[in-house]
Amino acid sequence: MRPFEYIKPTTVEEATAFLAQNAEDTLIMGGGTAAVVLLHLGVVRPRYVVDLSGVDSLRQTTMNGSLHLGALTSVRSIELDAAVAADYDLLSEAASQVANVRVRNAATIGGAVAYGEPQTDTPVALTALDAAIEIAGAGGTRQVPIAEFYRGPYETALEQGELVVGVRVPKPSTNSAGCHLKFTIGSPENKPVANASALITLDPSSGKITAARLVLGAVGGTPVVAASATGLIGESPADSLFADIAAQAANETDPIEDLRGPVWYKRRIARVLVERALKCALQKTPNNPE
């Protein structure tokens, strides 16, 4: 491991001021679940490591019409928060499926978002929930819709000297429910072969679907927002409909062959997960006709 200088700011302003002068040779660390491994393996060899754990303002979580998660909010706290589970069940489920309890206690939502790893869970759920990523830099703050935040594997909309400071999640409508499912081969990291988040809204009088979002992970360089979800809108929920949409969604993916399986296998897993996630979301939706 290359020796580095350890920096621990106490405010966002202090962090961004340092990054403005040293961004090219700096690693930003939140919970450290990824950063420490990268340092240990020598994948990254920075001159500086900026540890954000001293910025207490990034630990704040608030719910006031929408959910605001500070970047240092732990994945485990999202999993255990009853208020989050009540209004954002999709995110709560995704958080509960990240790696293992030890990792979830350390991992942060900001780190999960900023890392840009394709094989992960919470960014997929956040994309289905149409979240916005709050970014800070020396020039101020800005928000980027999460669907525009990811550019490719481990590539995001973060500019040099910027960092993720929070995530804002709009509250789903009253008649909505979501479900996040994953399939893994049981590796120690619990990385998914594929995962899927489904969010649907039912009309309380007709029982028909009025809105739907389908997002798949680990089957493309970024979370895959399935355009086929529009085929659910205006339709009455049915197993045959869900099976058809799931097949279409799987065909929208662009997986690669790796140790977790060949392309055809990952698409097949994606299809099964989408179909099951839609059925799961339907069962939890208020005014469910079944």
N, C-alpha and C positions, 0 to 999 in steps of 0.2 A: 504494500500500500504506500503510495506516495505521501510524504508528509504534507499537511495542509494547515492553514490558519483557521481557527474556529471562531466564528462570529455569532453572537447571540443578541440580536436587537430586542428592545422592549416595546417598540412601536412600529406600525406599518411605515410611517414616515422615515424612521431610522433605517429600516430595511431597504426601502426603495432608494434612499439617498446613497446607500452603500452600493447597491446594484447599478445605479447610474454610472458609477465610476469603475466597477469591477465585474460587470455581467459576463464577459466573455470567458472568464476562468473561475466561475463560481457555481457550486451546487447548492440548491435550495432544499432544505430538509424540513418536513413537517413531523409526521409520526416516525419516520425513519425506516419503515418496513421495506421499502424498496431502496432508499438511498444507502443504507448501511450495507446491504448486499452488493450493490454496485461498487461501492468503495472497496469492500473486502475482496471482491473478485478482480479489481483493477479495471473494470469496464469504463469507469470514469476516473480521471486523475486531476481533480481540480486543485487550484491554488488556495481557494477559500471554500469553506462550508458555512452557509448561513442557516443557523438553526432557529426556526420561527417559534419554537415552543415557549419562548419568553414573552411573546406578544399576546397578552391575556385577552385583548379585545377580539381576537380571532376565535375565541372559544364560545362566543355568545350564540345562543339559539333563541329565536323569537317566532311567535305565531300571531300575526295580526292581519287577517285577510289572506296572507300568503305565509309560507314557511321560509324563514331566513336561517341558513346554517353558516356559521363562521367557519373559515377554512380549517381550523383545528378541531372542529367537532369530530369526536371519534365515531367510527362506524358502529362500535358496540353501543354507544349511547343512543344512536338513531334506532338501532334494533330494539332497545329496551324502553324507549320513550312511548308511553301509552297514548299521549296526545298525537304523536306522529302516526302511530299505528291506526288510530281512529280515523284520521282524515287523509293520510297518505300511506295506505296499506301497501301499495306497490313498492314504495321506497323502503318501508320497514322490512318487507319480505326479502328484497334484494340485499339489504344490509345483513340480514341474518344468515345469508348463504355465502358470505365472503370468507374464504379460507377457513380459519378456525378461531376459537375464542381469544387465544393469545394475540393473534394478528389483529382481530377486530378491536381489541382494547387499545392497541397502539396506532393502528391505521387511522388516517384522517380523511374526511370527505374531500378536502381541498387537494390533498396528495393524490387521492384516487382519480380525481378529475384531471389534475395537471399532468400526471404521468403519461396519459394517453395510451395506456396499454389496451390492446384489443380484447385480451382474455380477462375480462373483469365484469363485475355485476352492477355496482351502483350507477356508473355512467349510463348503462342501458336503461335502467329504470328512470333516471333523471331525464333522459331524452324522451321517453314515452310521456313523462309529465310536463314536457316543454319548459324545462328549467332554464334559467339564465345564469351565466357565470360572471361573477363580479371580479374585476381585474384592477390592480393598482400598479402604478409606475410613478416615476419621478414627475411626469407631466399631469398626474391626476388619476381619476378612476373612470372606468367604463364598464358597460355590460355587453356581453355577447351571448346571443341565444345558443344553447348547447348544441343544437343541430348544425350551427356554423362554427363551433369551437374546434371540432376535430377535423384535421386536414389529411391525416394518414396515420399509419402505425407510429405511435410515440411522437406524433407531430400535432401541434395545437396552434391556436390563434395567438398565443402569447408572444409578444414582441420582446426583443432583448431588453432586459432590465425590469420586466413586469413579473408579477406573481398573482396567483389566485388568492383572493381574500374572503370570498364567500360564494354561496350558491343560493339563489332565490327560486322558490318553487311555487307556482300559482296553485291555489286550492282547486282540486277537481270539483265538478258540479255535484250537487246533492245526489243525483241519480246515477253516479258513476262508481265503478269499482275496478280494481286492477289485480293482476297476478304476475308474479315473476317466477319462472322455472329455469332450472339449469340441468345439464347432464355432464357428469365428470367421470373420468376413468379412475378416479380415486388417488390422484397424485398427492403428495404431501401439501402442495400449494392449493389443492382443490380447484385448479384452473378448469374452466368449462370447455368441453368439446364444442358446445353451443349453449346459448341461453336465450330466453325470450321474455319480453315484458309486453303484456296486453292490457289495454285500458279501454273500457267501453262504457257508453252512456245509454240508458234506456229511456224512452218516452214513458212517463208514468201512466198515461191513459191507454195508449195502443200497445205498449210493450215492445215497440220496434226500436232498433238501434239508431240513435241520432248522432252519435260521434264515436270514433274509434281510432286508436293508435296502436300500431304493432312495431316493436323495435327488437332487432336480433343482435346478439353479440357473439364474438369469437368466430364469426363466419364472414369477416371482411376486415379491411384495415381500420375501419371506424364503425361505430354502431350503425346498423342498417335500418333505416326508417322505411318500412314496407309500404309502397304506394298502393299495394293491393288492399290495404285496410279500408280504402274508400268504398270497396265493394260490399262492405258490411252496412253502410249507412242507408237507412230507409228500409232495411230488411228485418224480418222477424227472426230471432235467433233459432238456429236449427243445426243439428249435427252435420248434415250434408253441406250446409253453407260454410260452417267452420272448417270442414275438411277441404273444401275447394279453395278457400282463402289461404289456408295454411300451405297448400301445395304451391299456390302462386307466390306466397311470401318466401318460401324456401328457394324458389327459382330466382329470386331477386338478390340472393346472397352471392358472395364471391370468396369462398373459403380457399385456403391453401392446404396442400397435403403436408402433414407433419407427423410427429410422434402420436398425436391424438387421433389420427385417422386420415383416410383419403377424402377427396372432395365429395364423392357421391355419398359417403357415409355421413359426413357432416351435414349435408343438405337433407338427408333423410332424418337425422336427429332434429334438425331445425324444424322440419315439417311437423314432426310429432309434438315437439315442445309448443309450437304456436297453437296447434289444435287443442292441446290440453290446457294451455294458458287461457285461451278464449273460453273454454268450458268452465274453468275455475273462476274467471272473472264474472261470468254470467251468474254462477251460483251465489256470488257475494253481492251482486248488484241489487239495490233496493227496487221493489216492484218487479222482481224476477217472476216471469210468468210460469215457470216450472214449479 
